Amino acid sequence: IKLVKEFGSQRSESLDVQSAALHYQISLSPEGANQRVAAGGVDAGNALGDDPVNHLKEAWIATQETVHSTTEDTVISYVNGGIKFGDYLRTRILELVVHSIDLAQAMGINYEPPKEAMREALYLLADLAVDTPYASKLALISTGREISDTPFNVIG
């Protein structure tokens, strides 16, 4: 959440990353990317400190101004190059949805993300899935035609 304010205020002259799905494809394409992403997640978790809920509340409040004052079509400068702010936010929504579900399961809490957030996350996952060998499998599982005991990942 904290990075939304940081990156949302940095403008870019060029649109290098044309979609939220392309952001993931670029981010996870170099060898060892999954390990780097995992290490970044651990670092981010450690940065939450002893009071993670309060830390996240403060970050959310600080981010609101950027979210409300930046249009979706504004091209911002991000680690993978220029990306539309709306596409960047879609990547953050996916991360928040998935990690919130992960945390709830780890704590034994029954949790469903807000429908709007889940809708954005599932749209992005569908965009990612069509470029993987798992697109048909995801369609069959999603319609109850197949049950899978084998985990698969459409992100990378």
Rosetta constraint file for C-alpha pairs under 8 A:
AtomPair CA 1 CA 5 HARMONIC 7.65 0.50
AtomPair CA 1 CA 56 HARMONIC 7.49 0.50
AtomPair CA 1 CA 59 HARMONIC 6.18 0.50
AtomPair CA 1 CA 60 HARMONIC 6.33 0.50
AtomPair CA 1 CA 63 HARMONIC 7.01 0.50
AtomPair CA 1 CA 92 HARMONIC 7.61 0.50
AtomPair CA 2 CA 6 HARMONIC 6.97 0.50
AtomPair CA 2 CA 59 HARMONIC 5.31 0.50
AtomPair CA 2 CA 60 HARMONIC 7.29 0.50
AtomPair CA 2 CA 62 HARMONIC 7.70 0.50
AtomPair CA 2 CA 63 HARMONIC 6.64 0.50
AtomPair CA 3 CA 7 HARMONIC 5.89 0.50
AtomPair CA 3 CA 8 HARMONIC 7.86 0.50
AtomPair CA 4 CA 8 HARMONIC 5.41 0.50
AtomPair CA 4 CA 63 HARMONIC 6.39 0.50
AtomPair CA 4 CA 66 HARMONIC 7.51 0.50
AtomPair CA 4 CA 67 HARMONIC 7.80 0.50
AtomPair CA 4 CA 89 HARMONIC 7.64 0.50
AtomPair CA 5 CA 9 HARMONIC 6.28 0.50
AtomPair CA 5 CA 62 HARMONIC 7.26 0.50
AtomPair CA 5 CA 63 HARMONIC 5.03 0.50
AtomPair CA 5 CA 66 HARMONIC 5.60 0.50
AtomPair CA 5 CA 67 HARMONIC 7.69 0.50
AtomPair CA 6 CA 10 HARMONIC 7.01 0.50
AtomPair CA 7 CA 76 HARMONIC 6.62 0.50
AtomPair CA 7 CA 77 HARMONIC 6.45 0.50
AtomPair CA 7 CA 78 HARMONIC 6.17 0.50
AtomPair CA 8 CA 66 HARMONIC 6.24 0.50
AtomPair CA 8 CA 67 HARMONIC 7.64 0.50
AtomPair CA 8 CA 70 HARMONIC 7.19 0.50
AtomPair CA 8 CA 76 HARMONIC 6.10 0.50
AtomPair CA 8 CA 77 HARMONIC 7.94 0.50
AtomPair CA 8 CA 85 HARMONIC 6.70 0.50
AtomPair CA 9 CA 66 HARMONIC 7.00 0.50
AtomPair CA 9 CA 76 HARMONIC 7.22 0.50
AtomPair CA 10 CA 76 HARMONIC 5.41 0.50
AtomPair CA 10 CA 77 HARMONIC 5.37 0.50
AtomPair CA 10 CA 78 HARMONIC 7.91 0.50
AtomPair CA 11 CA 74 HARMONIC 7.62 0.50
AtomPair CA 11 CA 75 HARMONIC 5.97 0.50
AtomPair CA 11 CA 76 HARMONIC 4.24 0.50
AtomPair CA 11 CA 77 HARMONIC 5.31 0.50
AtomPair CA 11 CA 82 HARMONIC 7.92 0.50
AtomPair CA 12 CA 75 HARMONIC 5.57 0.50
AtomPair CA 12 CA 76 HARMONIC 4.93 0.50
AtomPair CA 12 CA 77 HARMONIC 4.72 0.50
AtomPair CA 12 CA 81 HARMONIC 7.89 0.50
AtomPair CA 12 CA 82 HARMONIC 5.36 0.50
AtomPair CA 12 CA 83 HARMONIC 7.96 0.50
AtomPair CA 13 CA 75 HARMONIC 7.38 0.50
AtomPair CA 13 CA 82 HARMONIC 7.33 0.50
AtomPair CA 14 CA 75 HARMONIC 7.36 0.50
AtomPair CA 14 CA 81 HARMONIC 7.87 0.50
AtomPair CA 14 CA 82 HARMONIC 5.57 0.50
AtomPair CA 15 CA 75 HARMONIC 6.43 0.50
AtomPair CA 15 CA 81 HARMONIC 7.30 0.50
AtomPair CA 15 CA 82 HARMONIC 4.59 0.50
AtomPair CA 15 CA 83 HARMONIC 5.58 0.50
AtomPair CA 15 CA 84 HARMONIC 7.27 0.50
AtomPair CA 16 CA 80 HARMONIC 7.70 0.50
AtomPair CA 16 CA 81 HARMONIC 5.36 0.50
AtomPair CA 16 CA 82 HARMONIC 4.89 0.50
AtomPair CA 16 CA 83 HARMONIC 6.28 0.50
AtomPair CA 17 CA 22 HARMONIC 6.21 0.50
AtomPair CA 17 CA 23 HARMONIC 6.13 0.50
AtomPair CA 17 CA 80 HARMONIC 7.10 0.50
AtomPair CA 17 CA 81 HARMONIC 6.37 0.50
AtomPair CA 17 CA 82 HARMONIC 5.97 0.50
AtomPair CA 17 CA 83 HARMONIC 5.00 0.50
AtomPair CA 17 CA 84 HARMONIC 7.86 0.50
AtomPair CA 18 CA 22 HARMONIC 6.65 0.50
AtomPair CA 18 CA 83 HARMONIC 6.46 0.50
AtomPair CA 18 CA 84 HARMONIC 7.50 0.50
AtomPair CA 19 CA 23 HARMONIC 6.48 0.50
AtomPair CA 19 CA 83 HARMONIC 7.38 0.50
AtomPair CA 19 CA 84 HARMONIC 7.76 0.50
AtomPair CA 19 CA 87 HARMONIC 5.84 0.50
AtomPair CA 20 CA 24 HARMONIC 6.82 0.50
AtomPair CA 20 CA 87 HARMONIC 4.72 0.50
AtomPair CA 20 CA 88 HARMONIC 6.25 0.50
AtomPair CA 20 CA 90 HARMONIC 6.39 0.50
AtomPair CA 20 CA 91 HARMONIC 5.95 0.50
AtomPair CA 20 CA 124 HARMONIC 7.14 0.50
AtomPair CA 21 CA 25 HARMONIC 6.40 0.50
AtomPair CA 21 CA 124 HARMONIC 6.40 0.50
AtomPair CA 21 CA 127 HARMONIC 6.18 0.50
AtomPair CA 21 CA 128 HARMONIC 5.60 0.50
AtomPair CA 22 CA 26 HARMONIC 6.04 0.50
AtomPair CA 23 CA 27 HARMONIC 5.99 0.50
AtomPair CA 23 CA 80 HARMONIC 7.01 0.50
AtomPair CA 23 CA 91 HARMONIC 7.94 0.50
AtomPair CA 24 CA 28 HARMONIC 5.95 0.50
AtomPair CA 24 CA 155 HARMONIC 6.79 0.50
AtomPair CA 24 CA 156 HARMONIC 7.89 0.50
AtomPair CA 25 CA 29 HARMONIC 5.87 0.50
AtomPair CA 25 CA 155 HARMONIC 7.63 0.50
AtomPair CA 25 CA 156 HARMONIC 7.53 0.50
AtomPair CA 26 CA 30 HARMONIC 7.76 0.50
AtomPair CA 26 CA 80 HARMONIC 7.08 0.50
AtomPair CA 27 CA 33 HARMONIC 6.99 0.50
AtomPair CA 27 CA 80 HARMONIC 7.09 0.50
AtomPair CA 28 CA 33 HARMONIC 5.08 0.50
AtomPair CA 28 CA 34 HARMONIC 6.39 0.50
AtomPair CA 28 CA 156 HARMONIC 6.09 0.50
AtomPair CA 29 CA 33 HARMONIC 6.71 0.50
AtomPair CA 29 CA 156 HARMONIC 7.91 0.50
AtomPair CA 32 CA 36 HARMONIC 6.42 0.50
AtomPair CA 33 CA 37 HARMONIC 6.08 0.50
AtomPair CA 34 CA 38 HARMONIC 6.08 0.50
AtomPair CA 34 CA 156 HARMONIC 7.63 0.50
AtomPair CA 35 CA 39 HARMONIC 6.09 0.50
AtomPair CA 36 CA 40 HARMONIC 6.11 0.50
AtomPair CA 37 CA 41 HARMONIC 6.24 0.50
AtomPair CA 38 CA 42 HARMONIC 6.37 0.50
AtomPair CA 39 CA 43 HARMONIC 6.25 0.50
AtomPair CA 40 CA 44 HARMONIC 6.08 0.50
AtomPair CA 41 CA 45 HARMONIC 6.09 0.50
AtomPair CA 42 CA 46 HARMONIC 6.19 0.50
AtomPair CA 43 CA 47 HARMONIC 6.17 0.50
AtomPair CA 44 CA 48 HARMONIC 6.70 0.50
AtomPair CA 45 CA 49 HARMONIC 7.76 0.50
AtomPair CA 48 CA 52 HARMONIC 4.76 0.50
AtomPair CA 48 CA 55 HARMONIC 6.05 0.50
AtomPair CA 48 CA 56 HARMONIC 7.56 0.50
AtomPair CA 49 CA 55 HARMONIC 7.74 0.50
AtomPair CA 51 CA 55 HARMONIC 6.21 0.50
AtomPair CA 52 CA 56 HARMONIC 6.06 0.50
AtomPair CA 53 CA 57 HARMONIC 6.22 0.50
AtomPair CA 54 CA 58 HARMONIC 6.19 0.50
AtomPair CA 55 CA 59 HARMONIC 6.25 0.50
AtomPair CA 56 CA 60 HARMONIC 6.00 0.50
AtomPair CA 57 CA 61 HARMONIC 6.29 0.50
AtomPair CA 58 CA 62 HARMONIC 6.23 0.50
AtomPair CA 59 CA 63 HARMONIC 6.12 0.50
AtomPair CA 60 CA 64 HARMONIC 6.38 0.50
AtomPair CA 61 CA 65 HARMONIC 7.94 0.50
AtomPair CA 63 CA 67 HARMONIC 6.36 0.50
AtomPair CA 64 CA 68 HARMONIC 6.10 0.50
AtomPair CA 65 CA 69 HARMONIC 5.94 0.50
AtomPair CA 66 CA 70 HARMONIC 5.86 0.50
AtomPair CA 67 CA 71 HARMONIC 7.98 0.50
AtomPair CA 70 CA 74 HARMONIC 6.60 0.50
AtomPair CA 70 CA 85 HARMONIC 7.37 0.50
AtomPair CA 71 CA 85 HARMONIC 6.96 0.50
AtomPair CA 71 CA 86 HARMONIC 7.42 0.50
AtomPair CA 72 CA 84 HARMONIC 6.31 0.50
AtomPair CA 72 CA 85 HARMONIC 4.97 0.50
AtomPair CA 72 CA 86 HARMONIC 4.04 0.50
AtomPair CA 72 CA 87 HARMONIC 7.49 0.50
AtomPair CA 73 CA 84 HARMONIC 5.26 0.50
AtomPair CA 73 CA 85 HARMONIC 6.15 0.50
AtomPair CA 73 CA 86 HARMONIC 6.45 0.50
AtomPair CA 74 CA 84 HARMONIC 5.47 0.50
AtomPair CA 74 CA 85 HARMONIC 5.54 0.50
AtomPair CA 74 CA 86 HARMONIC 7.86 0.50
AtomPair CA 75 CA 82 HARMONIC 5.86 0.50
AtomPair CA 75 CA 83 HARMONIC 5.27 0.50
AtomPair CA 75 CA 84 HARMONIC 4.32 0.50
AtomPair CA 75 CA 85 HARMONIC 5.93 0.50
AtomPair CA 76 CA 82 HARMONIC 5.39 0.50
AtomPair CA 76 CA 83 HARMONIC 5.53 0.50
AtomPair CA 76 CA 84 HARMONIC 6.07 0.50
AtomPair CA 76 CA 85 HARMONIC 6.01 0.50
AtomPair CA 77 CA 81 HARMONIC 5.73 0.50
AtomPair CA 77 CA 82 HARMONIC 4.62 0.50
AtomPair CA 77 CA 83 HARMONIC 6.61 0.50
AtomPair CA 78 CA 82 HARMONIC 5.88 0.50
AtomPair CA 78 CA 83 HARMONIC 6.80 0.50
AtomPair CA 83 CA 87 HARMONIC 6.76 0.50
AtomPair CA 83 CA 88 HARMONIC 6.50 0.50
AtomPair CA 84 CA 88 HARMONIC 6.29 0.50
AtomPair CA 85 CA 89 HARMONIC 6.13 0.50
AtomPair CA 86 CA 90 HARMONIC 6.30 0.50
AtomPair CA 87 CA 91 HARMONIC 6.60 0.50
AtomPair CA 88 CA 92 HARMONIC 6.61 0.50
AtomPair CA 89 CA 93 HARMONIC 6.14 0.50
AtomPair CA 90 CA 94 HARMONIC 6.27 0.50
AtomPair CA 90 CA 120 HARMONIC 6.64 0.50
AtomPair CA 90 CA 121 HARMONIC 7.25 0.50
AtomPair CA 90 CA 124 HARMONIC 7.46 0.50
AtomPair CA 91 CA 95 HARMONIC 6.33 0.50
AtomPair CA 91 CA 124 HARMONIC 7.90 0.50
AtomPair CA 92 CA 96 HARMONIC 6.10 0.50
AtomPair CA 93 CA 97 HARMONIC 6.04 0.50
AtomPair CA 93 CA 117 HARMONIC 6.28 0.50
AtomPair CA 93 CA 120 HARMONIC 7.08 0.50
AtomPair CA 93 CA 121 HARMONIC 6.35 0.50
AtomPair CA 94 CA 98 HARMONIC 6.14 0.50
AtomPair CA 94 CA 117 HARMONIC 7.65 0.50
AtomPair CA 94 CA 118 HARMONIC 7.81 0.50
AtomPair CA 94 CA 120 HARMONIC 7.11 0.50
AtomPair CA 94 CA 121 HARMONIC 4.46 0.50
AtomPair CA 94 CA 122 HARMONIC 7.92 0.50
AtomPair CA 94 CA 124 HARMONIC 7.43 0.50
AtomPair CA 95 CA 99 HARMONIC 5.91 0.50
AtomPair CA 96 CA 100 HARMONIC 5.77 0.50
AtomPair CA 97 CA 101 HARMONIC 6.28 0.50
AtomPair CA 97 CA 113 HARMONIC 6.29 0.50
AtomPair CA 97 CA 117 HARMONIC 6.81 0.50
AtomPair CA 97 CA 118 HARMONIC 6.60 0.50
AtomPair CA 97 CA 121 HARMONIC 6.91 0.50
AtomPair CA 98 CA 102 HARMONIC 6.20 0.50
AtomPair CA 99 CA 103 HARMONIC 6.07 0.50
AtomPair CA 100 CA 104 HARMONIC 6.11 0.50
AtomPair CA 100 CA 113 HARMONIC 7.64 0.50
AtomPair CA 101 CA 105 HARMONIC 6.14 0.50
AtomPair CA 101 CA 111 HARMONIC 6.73 0.50
AtomPair CA 101 CA 112 HARMONIC 7.34 0.50
AtomPair CA 101 CA 113 HARMONIC 7.51 0.50
AtomPair CA 102 CA 106 HARMONIC 6.18 0.50
AtomPair CA 103 CA 107 HARMONIC 6.17 0.50
AtomPair CA 104 CA 108 HARMONIC 5.99 0.50
AtomPair CA 104 CA 109 HARMONIC 4.82 0.50
AtomPair CA 104 CA 110 HARMONIC 6.59 0.50
AtomPair CA 104 CA 111 HARMONIC 6.15 0.50
AtomPair CA 105 CA 109 HARMONIC 5.91 0.50
AtomPair CA 105 CA 110 HARMONIC 7.27 0.50
AtomPair CA 113 CA 117 HARMONIC 6.61 0.50
AtomPair CA 113 CA 118 HARMONIC 6.08 0.50
AtomPair CA 114 CA 118 HARMONIC 6.19 0.50
AtomPair CA 115 CA 119 HARMONIC 5.92 0.50
AtomPair CA 116 CA 120 HARMONIC 6.41 0.50
AtomPair CA 117 CA 121 HARMONIC 6.20 0.50
AtomPair CA 118 CA 122 HARMONIC 6.03 0.50
AtomPair CA 119 CA 123 HARMONIC 6.14 0.50
AtomPair CA 120 CA 124 HARMONIC 6.29 0.50
AtomPair CA 121 CA 125 HARMONIC 6.17 0.50
AtomPair CA 122 CA 126 HARMONIC 6.05 0.50
AtomPair CA 123 CA 127 HARMONIC 6.30 0.50
AtomPair CA 124 CA 128 HARMONIC 6.25 0.50
AtomPair CA 125 CA 129 HARMONIC 5.96 0.50
AtomPair CA 125 CA 154 HARMONIC 6.92 0.50
AtomPair CA 125 CA 155 HARMONIC 7.34 0.50
AtomPair CA 126 CA 130 HARMONIC 6.41 0.50
AtomPair CA 126 CA 135 HARMONIC 7.89 0.50
AtomPair CA 127 CA 131 HARMONIC 7.57 0.50
AtomPair CA 128 CA 132 HARMONIC 7.20 0.50
AtomPair CA 128 CA 154 HARMONIC 5.97 0.50
AtomPair CA 128 CA 155 HARMONIC 6.28 0.50
AtomPair CA 129 CA 133 HARMONIC 7.78 0.50
AtomPair CA 129 CA 134 HARMONIC 6.34 0.50
AtomPair CA 129 CA 135 HARMONIC 4.96 0.50
AtomPair CA 129 CA 138 HARMONIC 7.69 0.50
AtomPair CA 129 CA 154 HARMONIC 4.99 0.50
AtomPair CA 129 CA 155 HARMONIC 7.48 0.50
AtomPair CA 130 CA 134 HARMONIC 7.64 0.50
AtomPair CA 130 CA 135 HARMONIC 5.09 0.50
AtomPair CA 131 CA 135 HARMONIC 7.39 0.50
AtomPair CA 132 CA 154 HARMONIC 6.34 0.50
AtomPair CA 134 CA 138 HARMONIC 5.99 0.50
AtomPair CA 134 CA 152 HARMONIC 7.38 0.50
AtomPair CA 134 CA 153 HARMONIC 7.92 0.50
AtomPair CA 134 CA 154 HARMONIC 6.83 0.50
AtomPair CA 135 CA 139 HARMONIC 6.30 0.50
AtomPair CA 136 CA 140 HARMONIC 6.23 0.50
AtomPair CA 137 CA 141 HARMONIC 6.10 0.50
AtomPair CA 137 CA 146 HARMONIC 7.70 0.50
AtomPair CA 138 CA 142 HARMONIC 5.89 0.50
AtomPair CA 139 CA 143 HARMONIC 6.28 0.50
AtomPair CA 140 CA 144 HARMONIC 6.24 0.50
AtomPair CA 140 CA 145 HARMONIC 4.98 0.50
AtomPair CA 140 CA 146 HARMONIC 5.36 0.50
AtomPair CA 141 CA 145 HARMONIC 5.85 0.50
AtomPair CA 141 CA 146 HARMONIC 4.80 0.50
AtomPair CA 141 CA 147 HARMONIC 5.82 0.50
AtomPair CA 141 CA 148 HARMONIC 7.22 0.50
